[in-house]
Amino acid sequence: MLLMQKVSTTYRMINTISSIGIGSSGNNKNAVEVLTNGEVYITGIGNYIGITTTGVSSVQGMISYLSDQIIT
């Protein structure tokens, strides 16, 4: 899968390097997705539903957010 991520006023290509799929015929999605930029997405975490990484939080983003909540 090839994704485009907006960086400032330009876009850069983000590729999925590994994914584990779930679902059945006609209802396929990713349970886990690892991108070339190191971000990891897991269905059910950070609003990721296994279809697109746009507008959702990566596992790293959620850990950072939760860490900030504990410290403050």
N, C-alpha and C positions, 0 to 999 in steps of 0.2 A: 504494500500500500504506500502511496506517495502522498504526503501532506505538504501544504504550503503554510509556513508560519510567517506572520507579519512581524517584521523587525524594523521599527521606525517607519520610514516611508517605502521600504523595500520588502521583498519577500524572499525567504530562503526555503530550499527544499528539505523536508524532514522525511526520512524513510523509516518504515517499520523494519526492524531487523529480526524480530521474533514475535510470534503471537501464538496463543493457545485459543482455539475456537470452541464455542459452545452453541447449542441450538440444534435445530433440525432443518431439513430442506425447506428453503424459503424463509427461514427465521434464524439465519446464522449471524453471529456476532463474536467479538473477541472477549474472552474471559480475562486474559492478560495480554498487554501489548507493551513492547519495549522499543523505543525509538532510538535512532542513531545519535541523538543529542543526550542520551542517557536517561531520559524521562521514562518512568514506568507507570502504566495505567492498569488498574484492576477494577473489574465490574463491581459496582456498589460502593466504591470509594471516590470521593470528590465529585460526585454526580456523573461519573463515567458510566455509560450504559452499554459500552462495547461496540459502538458504531463510529463515533468521531471523537477526537481529542480537543476539538474546538470548543472553547468556553467552559472547560472542566478543569479540575485540579489533578495534577499528578500525585502519585504516592509521596514523592519528596515534598511537594507543595503542602500536602495535608499534614505531614509530619512537622514541617516547619511551622505551620499555623497552630497546630496543637501544642507544640513546644512553647510558642509565644504565649499561649493562653495559660499554661501552667506556671510560667515564670512570672507573669504580671499579676 
